Each structure stands twice: as structure tokens, then as C-alpha cells.
Amino acid sequence: MQEDTKRTEVEGRILLIHQYKNNGYNMVLDVNSGSVHVVDEMVYDVLEQMQESEDKETICKKLQAKYPLTDIEEAIEECEELKKQGMLFTDDIYENAIDAFADRPVVVKALCLHIAHDCNLACRYCFAEEGEYHGRRALMSFEVGKKALDFLISNSGNRKNLEVDFFGGEPLMNWQVVKDLVAYGREQEKIHNKCFRFTLTTNGVLLNDEVIEFCNKEMGNVVLSIDGRKEVHDFMRPFRNGKSSYDLIIPKFQKFAESRNQDKYYVRGTFTRHNLDFAKDVLHLADLGFKQISVEPVVAPPEEDYAIREEDLPVIFEQYDILAKEMIKREKEGRGFNFFHFMIDLTGGPCVYKRLSGCGSGTEYLAVTPWGDLYPCHQFVGTEEFLLGDVDTGVVKSDITCEFKQCNVYAKEECKDCFARFYCSGGCAANSFNFHKTINAVYEIGCKMQQKRIECALMIKAALAEE
């Protein structure tokens, strides 16, 4: 874990290199360019010394007891050539542009519609408290949803592609309104030259053939909530009477995944302190036939018995290593699957905005309650100090929006030396607020897990590139 990340300063320029060993691979990440290198032991040691000194003679003296002098000199020359090509010790091209980035005009591109503040399960870790979000049970009316889509269209500027996620609670408890809003959105597309991408998150209890058929026609992506093995899932995600939900939803989810040709969906779980061996849950889902899997760490107050603690991290890191190795094995055997947190695009990757500020909560992405209130994202719903306005008035608290616009990897002290900053984009603003009462800090345990996931993801790329 973050074995060697050094912040080298050359003539006022900050140059970051991250070196680590994983599964027999010597990995080197040039943080600012995103270049990834798999190197032998000698080059690994040479690069480690180059971070301390650019003097060739000094490096040779330190390593000549371990390697032949001519080999060291050749390795240094190869590394210097990579520096010239912009693949090692590169400048940070984003920092000087951050002020212009933070002053960009706000264009809303996505809404999370809380179509139902109600749920038919009683998940122990649910921040929405059985869908209530610290408030009252309610279902969004078609009229409120219609105003939300109108708000999105009118605040989207020239952006053509817009996204609307039907969220809850449990959205299928308000299924007719979901269908009606999709139909309304399709009508508005033609009028305003927009293109809606609708998505849905469901626990599967009410999933049936009619829902599957509609989703396959209209939903760009669907998230299916399941935690993994039966005993794990049923402990954390029971019905309100305590009964099992696993046996009911598994066959429905399998049918749904197959109906979408194992694409454009995720089975999405949460692991807690009660199942730190979560690699077994991921592989259980893979063995059930699912190809798109996400199992993510719970974020909870430390006093909760299921909350992840600092002392749990070594076990969690080991689980990510186990999972990474097994994924490589299965991919080579022709039975691979995608694990969301190990998916990294080394060629295109996210745009600059995403690299610097992440999901766009509070600016490009907003959440809408059943009665039409606007919040920066679903995790802020019910926290009144983050109430931005509503679908009738629009955003009226521009000071909150401005605060979120300023939230980026350069606004967070903890991100400055972190090799993962352009992959995680500074982490979740809601997690930061919940732990530190400011959106410009980080959730430290989450950072360490994210760093480990990125290391595993890069190693998987290296291993599969050998084929």
C-alpha cells in the first residue's frame, strides 16, 4: 500500500512518482501523466534513487554493490528518455488552470429523482432509514417529477445528453410514475433536442417481467442491490419482519442480467465489518453468473458495530489482492467478470472536470426529493443546511453551489501528495462532511481503500497485457 510515493520538487514544479510491488509485478505510476510502467528490479531501484537525486554519479554509487555499473547507467539513460517523452517525472498540467476550472459556469446534467421515500426492506446500514431520509415517507407525484425534468432541461444549457436516475427508498414502489416520467422525458427530447439516459436502482423485491421489459427498452443502466452470500445478504438486508430477501431476488436478478445480455447493469453490494472476507461475496456473485459486479465498503459512523475501522484495513487490502489474482485467473480461463472498483481506462479515462472534481455533486448533479426540494446529492438529502431550493424556484442558495464548485483535488490538503488523486478526484463530498463537517476534507479510511483498489487495478492491467 502506497509503498513509495514521493513529492519531488524541481525548480518549483511538483513531480509525483508512485512505486509499489503487487503479485510479483514492480509497478511505477507517473501521477501527473497517468503513464504506467512495469519494470524489473534494477529499474525499480534506479527510479527510487532518481526521486532522491538527479545526479547520475550519486545513483551509481548507491546501487553499484547490487548491480553492474554499465547496467545501472543504461537504466538511468532509459529513464531519462522516458522523462523526455513525458512519461516519467512530468509536470502537473492542471494546477495552474484550477482557478479557471472553479469559475466555470454551472450546467446541470444529471438528476437523482427520489421517486420513493419508502422501502419494503429494512437494511441495517441504510443512510435513508428505510427510505425516509430523516423525514417522512412519501412518493413523488408525476407533477413534481415533471417539474424536475423541466428544471433539468432549462438548466442544461447546450448540453444534449442528460441523465436521470430513479432512486429511493425503492423506486418500484412508485412504478407508474417512473413510467410516466420516462414517457414525458421522451416527448421533451424531441422538443428541446435533448437525449435522456434513464437509470434505475432497485432491491428487486417488486421486479417482474413487465418491469424487466420496460427497463430493457428505456433504462440505460440498472443497479440491482445484493450484498453477496445468502447469510451476508439476509443479515444486512432483511424484510421489516426480519425474513430473508435473498431467495426472492436472486432468480429475478439472474433473469434480468441475462435479458440484458450481461451488460448495462450492476449487481451492487455493500460489505461491512461483519463480512470483511468480502472477496467471497464478489466471487459468489460471479459464480451465480453475474458479469457486472460492484461490492463497496460501507461508510458509517464509527459507533456502529458494522462500521469499518482503521484496524480492519490490512484484512481488506488482503481481500482486494485475493480478488485481483482470482480475476486475472478467471479472465485467462475465459470466464472473467467486471468488478467496478477495478475498472480503469488507461487510454481515454475521465475528462479533466471529472479528474479534478469527481461526480459534480452540487453543481452538475443534484438530488430531488418527493416534494421537489433540491440537494447537492442523495446523501445530503434531509440535511437542511444543504437545501439548495426546489423545482419551482430553482437553485436559490448559490453560495452552496459556489462552495461545491471550489471543491476539487487542489482544495484538499490531503490530496496534494496522493498518487490516486486523478483517479478518485478527491473522494466523496458527503463522506467528507459526515466525518469532518466540511466538504473540503477527506474520509481517510475510504482514501486508503481507494488507493489499494487502484494499485490492484493497475496490476491487473499489467498482468492481462502479457497475454
Salt bridges, closest charged atoms under 4 A:
ASP4 OD1 - LYS6 NZ 3.69
GLU41 OE2 - LYS21 NZ 2.96
ASP45 OD2 - LYS66 NZ 2.81
GLU52 OE2 - LYS6 NZ 2.71
GLU54 OE2 - LYS83 NZ 3.11
GLU57 OE2 - LYS61 NZ 3.67
GLU77 OE2 - LYS56 NZ 3.86
GLU80 OE1 - LYS83 NZ 3.64
ASP91 OD1 - ARG13 NH1 2.47
ASP92 OD2 - ARG421 NH2 3.32
ASP118 OD1 - ARG137 NH1 2.74
ASP118 OD1 - ARG240 NH2 3.14
GLU129 OE1 - HIS134 ND1 3.29
GLU130 OE1 - ARG137 NH2 3.24
GLU130 OE1 - ARG240 NE 3.20
GLU132 OE2 - ARG137 NH2 2.96
ASP150 OD2 - LYS146 NZ 3.83
GLU163 OE1 - ARG197 NH1 3.15
GLU189 OE2 - ARG186 NH1 2.83
ASP209 OD1 - LYS255 NZ 2.53
GLU210 OE2 - LYS179 NZ 3.22
GLU218 OE1 - ARG186 NE 2.76
ASP234 OD2 - LYS230 NZ 3.06
ASP247 OD2 - LYS230 NZ 2.90
ASP263 OD2 - LYS264 NZ 3.40
ASP277 OD1 - ARG229 NH2 2.87
ASP277 OD2 - LYS280 NZ 3.87
ASP281 OD1 - ARG229 NE 2.81
ASP287 OD1 - ARG330 NH1 2.89
GLU296 OE1 - ARG268 NH2 2.90
ASP305 OD2 - HIS274 NE2 3.59
GLU310 OE2 - LYS448 NZ 2.64
GLU311 OE2 - ARG273 NH2 3.71
ASP312 OD2 - ARG273 NE 2.77
ASP321 OD1 - LYS452 NZ 2.93
GLU326 OE2 - ARG330 NE 2.82
GLU333 OE2 - LYS329 NZ 3.08
GLU333 OE1 - ARG335 NE 2.73
GLU364 OE1 - LYS109 NZ 3.63
ASP392 OD1 - LYS147 NZ 2.93
GLU413 OE1 - LYS416 NZ 3.13
ASP417 OD1 - ARG7 NE 2.41
GLU444 OE1 - HIS436 NE2 3.13
GLU455 OE2 - HIS18 NE2 2.76
GLU467 OE2 - LYS332 NZ 3.69
